[in-house]
Amino acid sequence: MDKDEKRMRREIANSNERRRMQSINAGFQSLRQMLPHHEGEKLSKLARLHDMKEQFNSSGRL
């Protein structure tokens, strides 16, 4: 495999990873909009997942 082919494969892999992360971030953005929150409150993705789990547990959905 020559340098150009390696570079092209790396660019494709990077592009795929960017799309994957954009999709994940869009999902977390939707989740953030669904959860009650305080103005200006910043939560990590893990904290948002914990909040959603608690929300489901309290509503009896899990």
C-alpha positions as CSV (number, residue, x, y, z in Angstrom):
1,M,0.0,0.0,0.0
2,D,1.5,3.3,-1.0
3,K,1.5,6.6,0.8
4,D,-1.4,8.1,-1.3
5,E,-3.6,5.0,-0.7
6,K,-2.9,5.1,3.1
7,R,-3.7,8.9,3.2
8,M,-6.9,8.3,1.3
9,R,-8.0,5.5,3.6
10,R,-7.2,7.7,6.6
11,E,-9.2,10.6,5.2
12,I,-12.2,8.3,4.6
13,A,-11.9,6.9,8.2
14,N,-11.7,10.4,9.6
15,S,-14.7,11.5,7.6
16,N,-16.7,8.4,8.8
17,E,-15.7,9.1,12.4
18,R,-16.8,12.8,12.1
19,R,-20.2,11.8,10.7
20,R,-20.5,9.2,13.6
21,M,-19.7,11.8,16.2
22,Q,-22.0,14.4,14.6
23,S,-24.9,11.8,14.8
24,I,-24.1,11.1,18.4
25,N,-24.0,14.8,19.3
26,A,-27.3,15.4,17.5
27,G,-28.8,12.7,19.6
28,F,-27.5,14.2,22.8
29,Q,-28.8,17.6,21.6
30,S,-32.3,16.1,21.2
31,L,-32.0,14.5,24.6
32,R,-31.0,17.8,26.2
33,Q,-34.1,19.4,24.7
34,M,-36.3,16.7,26.1
35,L,-35.0,16.9,29.7
36,P,-35.9,19.6,32.1
37,H,-32.9,21.8,32.8
38,H,-32.0,25.2,34.3
39,E,-31.0,28.1,32.1
40,G,-27.3,28.0,31.5
41,E,-26.9,24.6,33.0
42,K,-24.1,22.6,31.4
43,L,-24.2,18.8,31.8
44,S,-21.8,16.2,30.4
45,K,-23.1,13.5,28.1
46,L,-22.9,11.0,30.9
47,A,-24.9,13.3,33.3
48,R,-27.6,13.6,30.6
49,L,-27.8,9.9,30.2
50,H,-28.1,9.5,34.0
51,D,-30.8,12.2,34.1
52,M,-32.8,10.4,31.3
53,K,-32.5,7.1,33.1
54,E,-33.9,8.8,36.3
55,Q,-36.7,10.4,34.2
56,F,-37.7,7.0,32.8
57,N,-37.4,5.3,36.2
58,S,-39.7,7.9,37.8
59,S,-42.2,7.6,35.0
60,G,-42.3,3.8,35.2
61,R,-41.0,3.4,31.6
62,L,-38.0,1.3,32.4
